[in-house]
Amino acid sequence: MARKVSLPHWLRVALPPAAVALAVLAAWYLGSYVLIDADRRFLLPPPHEVVRIGFLDPVNLAELLAGLRLTAEVAVTGLGIAAVTGLVLAVLMSRARWLERSIYPYAVLLQTVPILALVPLFGFWFGFGFPSRVLTCVLIALFPITANALFGLRSVDPALHDLFTLHQADRWTRLWKLQLPSALPAILTGLRISAGAAVIGAIVGDFFFQQGPAGLGQLIYVYPRRLQSEMLFAAVILASAFGLLVFWFFGVVARAATAWHDSQQHEPAPAVRR
C-alpha cells in the first residue's frame, strides 16, 4: 500500500492562496492579451506593466507611498477614536438596559445610513481636510466594535457573576476583573472588523473630498482622468494590500491576546478528591 505523503505545515498553509494568486494572474494576462484588442489594452494593462510603471518607477512609487502614508494616518486615527468610543458605549449599555435601549438604535442608525450621504455634510461643517476624513473613518468603524464589545460583556457565564456576587464584588471590580477579560475575544473580533472598515473609510473620504494632500482615494479618482491605467491598478493593489495587512495584524494581535482564553477553555477540569 502506497504511503501517504504529508506536506509541511507552512506549505499546506501557503499553497492554496498561492494557487489562487497564480490563477488570478493567468486570468489577468488572458484578459489583457486575448480578450481585449491591442488598441484597448489600456483598459486592462498586464501585470508586469503595472509593476514596472507603478512600483519600479521611483517618481510614481514616491507618489503612491505618499498617498499611502496619508491614508494610513487617517485610518489609524479614526480606528483609535472608534475603538475607545465604541468600548465606552458598550460598557455604558452593559450597565443598564435603559441605556442600551437609548443608545443602541442610534449606533445601528450609523451603520445603516449610506456614508456617502453624510460625507458632503462633514465637508460643509468641518472643512475638507484631515478632521472630516477621520470622522468618516470613525462612523464606519464604530458599530462593529460597539456591537461585538456589548455582546462579549453580556455573554459572561452567569455562574461567574454569582461567584463575584458571593464575594461581594462591586460593579467596577466585576467589570475590570470579570466582564472585560471574558469579553476580550469579542472585543478584538470587533476591532479586527473595524480595522478593515477604517481603511475603507479613509479611502472613501479622500476619494470624495478631493482637497488637500492626496491620499490613495484621491489618486484612485485622478488616475482614470489622466488615462494612467497602470497607476490606477497600482493604487488599487496598494490600497488592497494595506487593508489586508491591517486585517492580518489585528488577527495576529487577537490570537496572541486571547491565547490564555483558549487555553482556559481547553484545560481539563481538576479531579475531585473523595
N, C-alpha and C positions, 0 to 999 in steps of 0.2 A: 504494500500500500504506500502510495506516494506521501511523503512527509510535507505537511503544510508549512509554507514559508511565511514567517512573521516579519513584517516590516517594522523598522524602528518607529518609536512613538512620534518623533519630530517629523518623520516622513509621512506618516499617516495623517498628521495634522496639516502639513503644508501641501500635500499632493492635491487634494480636492480644489482648494482655491486657485492653485497654480494651473490646474487643468481648465478651470472656468476662465481664467485670465487669458490663456492661450486660445481658447475658443472665441472669446470676445475679440482678440487681436486678429484672428483669422477672418471673422465676420467683418471686422472693420476694413481690412485690406480687400476683401471681396467686394464690399460696397464701394470703396474708393476706385478700384481699377476695373471692375467688371460691370457693376450695376449703374455707375454714373459715367457719363461721357467725359472725355478729357477736358472739354471747354467748361464743364460744370463741376470739375473736381474740387473747386474752392469750397463747395458746399460741404464736402466731407474729405478734408485733406488726410493723407495716410499718416499713420502714427509716427513714422520716422521724421516726417516734415514738421509735425507738431513738436517733437523733441528737439529737432535742430533749430527751429526758429524761436520756439518759446522758452526752451530751457538751456540751450547751449550758446545762445547769443547773449553776451554779458549785459548789454543795454536792456534787452527785453526781460531778461531774468531779474535785473535790478528793479524794473518797474513792477513785475509780478510780486517780488518779495516785499517791496514797499507796501503794496496793496494788502498782502497777507498780514503784515505787521499791524496795520491799522485795523483790519478785520479781527485779528486775534485780540487786540486791546479792547475793542468794543465787546466782543463775545465774552471774554473773561470777566470784564467789569460787570456786564449785565448778568452773567451767571452768578457771580458772587452776591450781588444785591438780591437776585431772585432766591438764592439758597437761604440767605438769612431771613428775608421777608416770609418766604414760604414756610420755613420751620417755625417762626414765631406765630404765624397764623394757625398752623396745625396744633401747636401747643395750646393756644388760646381756645380753639374749638374743642380740643380734647378735655378741657377743664369743665365745660358746661354745655349741655345740649342746646340751650337757648343761644349761646354764642355760635355754635355750629349752624343752627337754623338761620341766624342773622348774616353770617359771613359767607358760608359755602355757596349759596346761589350766585353771589357776585363773582366768586372765583370761577365757577362754571361759565358764567357770562363772558368772562375774559377769554375763555377757551373757545367759545362758540362765535364770537364776533370776528368777522374777517379782519385780519390785521391790516390789510391794505386800506380798509375803510377808516382806520384810526391814524395811520401814518401821516396823511396830509394835515390832520389836526395837530399832531405833535410838531410838525414843521411850523405851523402858524403860531402856536403857543410858545414854543421853546427855541425856535430857530431850526436851522437845518444842519447843525453841527454835531459834535460828539454826544451831548446830553440826549438829544432826540433819538439817536441811533441806539444808545444804551437803553433808553426807555422801551424801545421796540423789542430789544432782546429780553428785557425783564418780563414784559407782558406775555411773550411766547413761552418763556421758560418757567413761569411762576406756577402754573397749575399742576404739572407733573410732580413737582417737589411737594406742594401742599397736599395733594391727594394721597400720594404714597406715604408721606410722613404721618398724616392723620390715620390712614389705615394701619400703619405699624403701631402707633400709640394706642389705638383702640383694640388691637389684637393680642394684647398681653394675656398670658394664661391667668384666668381668674383665681386659680389656686395660689399663684404667686402674690396676687393682690391680697388674698386672705392672710398670707404669711406676713406681709408688711403691716396689715391691719392688726394682726396678733401682737406684733412688736411695737405697735402704736407709732408707726412712722407718719410724719406729717406729709403734706401734699408735695412739697418741694423735694423731700428725700425720696418719695415714691417716684417722682418724675426723673430725678437725676440718676438714681441707682437701679430703677426697675424699667420704667417705660422707655426712656431714651436708649439704653443699651439693647433692650429687646426689639425696639423699632429700627435699629441701625441698618439691618439688611434692606428694609423697605425704603428708608431714607436714602440710602446710597443708590438703590434702583431708580428712584425718582431723580436723583442728581445725575445719574448716567443718561437718562432720557432727556433731561433738561439741557445737558451739555450739548448734545446734538442740536436741540431746538435753538439754543443760543447762537450757534454758528449760523443757522438758517436766518435767525432774526437779524444778525449783523449784516449778512449779505443782502437781505431784503431791504433793510433800512438804507443801506448805502446805495442800492440799486435805484431806490425811489428818490432820495433827496438830491443827488447829483450836484452837491456843492461841497466845497472844502477839499481836503486831500482825498485822493481816490483810493478806496478800498477795492476788494475783489468784486463787490457788487457793481460799483461804478465802472470798473474795467470790463465786466461782462456786458454792461449796457453800451459801452463806447465801441468795443472792437467790431461788432457787426456793422456798425455805421461807417466804419473805416474799411470794411471788407477784409479785415485781418482775421480770417477764419482760423488760422493756426494759433494765433494768440488767444482767440476765444476758447478754443478747445484746451489750450494750456491753462487758462484761468479757471475753467470748469474743473479740470483734473486737479489743479492745486486746491481749489475750494473743497472738492470731494475728499481729497487726501487729508486735508486739515480736519474736516469733520470726522473722518474715520479715526484719525489719530487721537482726537479729543475723546471720542467714544471708547476707544481701546484703553486710553489712560485711566479713565474713571472706572472702567471694568476691572483693570488691574488693582486699582485702589480699593474697589469694593470687595474683591476676593481676598485681598490682604487684610482688610479691616474686619471682615466677617469670618475669618478662618476659625477664630475661637468659637463663634456661634455654631458653625457646622460641627466642630469637634464636640461641643456640648450635646448637640442633637444625636450624634452617633455614639457617644460614650455609653457603655453598658451601665445599667443601674447597679449600685453596690448590693452585695449579698446581705440578706437579713440574718442576723445571728439568732439562733433559737436556744 
